[in-house]
Amino acid sequence: SLETSSAYFQTKYGITISGDQITGNITPDSLVDLIIDTEFRKKAEIQQMNFDNVCIYEPLDSKQLKEVDQYSIQALENIKYNKTLPAQTIKKLEFYSDMCNEQAAFALGKIYYNGTAVSKSIDKALEYFLISFAYGNKNAAFNIGVIYYSKNDPEKSLEFYKIGAESGDSMAQNNLGTMYQNGQGVAQDYAEAVKWYRKAAEQGDAIAQNNLGALYSNGLG
């Protein structure tokens, strides 16, 4: 029931759910646990999460949406070609990320992960990717999985690769296949490895195609 469900989230995370909104004081670490909580992931109606330590949701008007799109595209292009970024771009992205905009938060995650015009910080990158994911950007799941893998936390890495893989991200599918192949964060399972490699390979992922071929050539497929 809703009452039982509300009590569950209040007790476990100290947050309150009302309709499509969540309020509470939550840390980024707790946000991770909330995101991968199967009970929370059943709540498709949740649209607004106002966490004092993360961001405060505010809807953007058409002018702001156009601006955040412009700055996010500029940031990702500059990262791709290893160019620096104007301080104004980062300030604007931070402004919109504080309003829980998933596009701005994702761009900031990439900025801090790559150390583009800022001091590289994996922890800050993770925080921004989590905000982006929490507000609807399933593509951020792959990036979160990569960071948790680098932090030697294969269980959390696996959870986010699963989310990304199930949403059709070929890179997440390939990495999930590798986790199953090597038994990282999960029991070794070649059949599951083949399953996810194949899904990624069918999307043209060259690394997955090679991994799938290697399994077959070794009689493991």
C-alpha positions in Angstrom: 0.0 0.0 0.0 1.0 3.6 -0.4 1.1 4.1 3.4 3.4 1.1 3.9 5.5 2.3 1.0 5.8 5.8 2.4 6.8 4.4 5.8 9.5 2.2 4.1 11.1 5.2 2.4 10.8 7.4 5.5 12.5 4.8 7.7 15.2 3.7 5.3 16.1 7.1 3.7 14.5 9.7 5.7 12.5 11.0 2.7 8.8 11.8 2.2 6.9 10.8 -1.0 3.8 12.8 -1.8 2.2 12.2 -5.3 4.9 12.6 -7.8 7.3 14.5 -5.5 10.0 13.5 -3.0 11.4 15.8 -0.4 14.1 15.2 2.2 17.7 15.7 3.2 19.7 13.1 1.4 23.4 12.6 0.7 24.8 11.6 -2.7 25.7 8.2 -1.2 22.2 7.6 0.0 20.9 8.8 -3.4 22.8 5.9 -5.0 21.1 3.4 -2.7 17.7 4.9 -3.4 18.2 4.8 -7.2 19.0 1.1 -7.3 16.3 0.3 -4.7 13.9 -2.0 -6.5 11.0 -0.5 -4.6 11.9 3.0 -5.7 12.4 1.9 -9.3 8.7 0.7 -9.4 7.6 4.3 -8.8 7.5 5.5 -12.4 5.2 8.4 -11.4 8.0 10.1 -9.5 9.0 13.3 -11.3 10.4 15.7 -8.8 13.0 15.0 -6.1 14.0 17.9 -3.9 17.1 16.9 -1.9 18.8 19.7 0.0 22.2 18.2 -0.4 21.8 17.3 -4.0 19.7 19.8 -6.0 16.3 21.6 -5.8 14.0 20.8 -8.7 12.7 23.8 -10.7 11.1 23.5 -14.1 12.8 25.5 -16.9 11.1 27.7 -19.4 11.7 27.5 -23.1 14.4 30.1 -23.1 16.3 28.3 -20.3 15.9 24.9 -22.0 17.4 26.4 -25.2 20.3 27.9 -23.1 21.1 24.7 -21.2 21.0 22.8 -24.5 23.5 25.2 -26.0 25.9 25.1 -23.1 25.7 21.3 -22.7 26.4 20.7 -26.4 29.4 23.1 -26.3 30.8 21.3 -23.3 30.5 17.8 -24.8 32.0 19.0 -28.1 35.0 20.7 -26.3 35.6 17.5 -24.3 35.5 15.4 -27.4 38.1 17.5 -29.1 40.2 18.1 -25.9 39.5 21.9 -25.9 39.1 24.0 -22.7 35.9 25.6 -21.7 35.0 29.2 -20.8 34.3 29.7 -17.1 30.9 31.1 -18.0 29.9 27.8 -19.6 30.7 25.9 -16.4 28.9 28.5 -14.2 25.8 28.2 -16.4 25.8 24.4 -16.2 26.2 24.5 -12.4 23.3 26.9 -12.2 21.0 24.6 -14.2 22.3 21.5 -12.4 21.4 23.0 -9.1 17.8 23.1 -10.6 18.2 19.3 -11.2 18.5 19.6 -15.0 19.7 16.2 -16.2 21.4 17.6 -19.3 23.5 20.1 -17.4 24.4 17.6 -14.7 25.5 15.1 -17.3 27.8 17.7 -19.0 29.3 18.6 -15.7 29.9 14.9 -14.9 31.9 14.6 -18.2 33.7 17.9 -17.4 34.9 16.7 -13.9 35.5 13.1 -15.1 37.9 14.4 -17.8 39.2 17.4 -15.9 38.2 19.8 -18.6 38.9 23.4 -17.4 38.5 22.2 -13.8 40.5 20.0 -11.4 39.7 16.4 -12.2 37.4 14.9 -9.6 35.9 11.4 -9.9 33.7 12.0 -6.9 32.2 15.2 -8.3 31.7 13.5 -11.6 29.8 10.7 -9.9 27.6 13.2 -8.0 26.7 15.0 -11.3 26.1 11.7 -13.2 23.8 10.6 -10.3 21.7 13.8 -10.5 21.5 13.3 -14.3 20.4 9.7 -14.0 17.9 10.4 -11.2 16.2 13.0 -13.4 15.7 10.7 -16.3 19.0 10.4 -18.3 19.4 6.6 -18.5 22.6 7.1 -20.5 24.3 8.3 -17.3 24.0 4.7 -15.9 27.0 3.6 -18.0 29.2 6.4 -16.7 28.2 5.7 -13.1 29.0 2.0 -13.6 32.4 2.9 -14.9 33.2 5.1 -11.9 32.1 2.4 -9.4 34.2 -0.1 -11.2 37.2 2.2 -10.9 36.4 2.5 -7.2 36.6 -1.3 -6.8 32.9 -1.6 -6.1 31.8 -4.2 -8.7 28.4 -4.8 -7.1 27.3 -1.2 -7.6 29.0 -1.1 -11.0 27.0 -4.2 -12.0 23.7 -2.6 -10.9 24.2 0.4 -13.1 25.5 -1.5 -16.0 22.3 -3.6 -15.8 20.2 -0.5 -15.8 22.1 0.9 -18.8 22.0 -2.4 -20.6 18.3 -2.9 -20.1 17.7 0.6 -21.6 19.6 -0.4 -24.7 23.0 1.2 -24.1 25.5 -1.0 -26.1 28.5 0.1 -24.0 26.7 -0.9 -20.8 25.6 -4.2 -22.5 29.2 -5.0 -23.4 30.5 -4.1 -19.9 27.8 -6.1 -18.3 28.8 -9.1 -20.5 32.4 -8.7 -19.2 31.2 -8.7 -15.6 29.3 -12.0 -16.2 32.3 -13.4 -18.1 34.7 -12.6 -15.3 32.4 -13.2 -12.3 32.8 -9.6 -11.1 30.1 -8.5 -8.7 28.1 -11.6 -9.7 28.6 -15.4 -10.2 30.4 -16.2 -13.4 27.9 -17.0 -16.1 29.0 -17.4 -19.7 25.4 -17.7 -21.0 24.6 -14.3 -19.6 27.9 -12.9 -21.0 27.0 -14.2 -24.4 23.5 -12.7 -24.1 24.7 -9.2 -23.4 27.7 -9.3 -25.8 25.3 -10.4 -28.5 22.8 -7.5 -27.8 25.7 -5.0 -28.0 27.2 -6.7 -31.0 23.9 -6.5 -32.8 24.0 -2.7 -32.4 27.4 -2.6 -34.1 29.6 -2.4 -31.0 33.0 -3.6 -32.2 34.4 -4.4 -28.8 31.3 -6.6 -28.0 31.7 -8.3 -31.4 35.3 -9.2 -30.5 34.4 -10.4 -27.0 31.6 -12.5 -28.4 33.9 -14.0 -31.0 36.5 -14.8 -28.4 34.0 -16.7 -26.2 32.8 -18.7 -29.2 36.3 -19.5 -30.3 37.1 -20.8 -26.8 34.0 -23.0 -26.7 32.3 -20.9 -24.0 29.4 -19.5 -26.1 
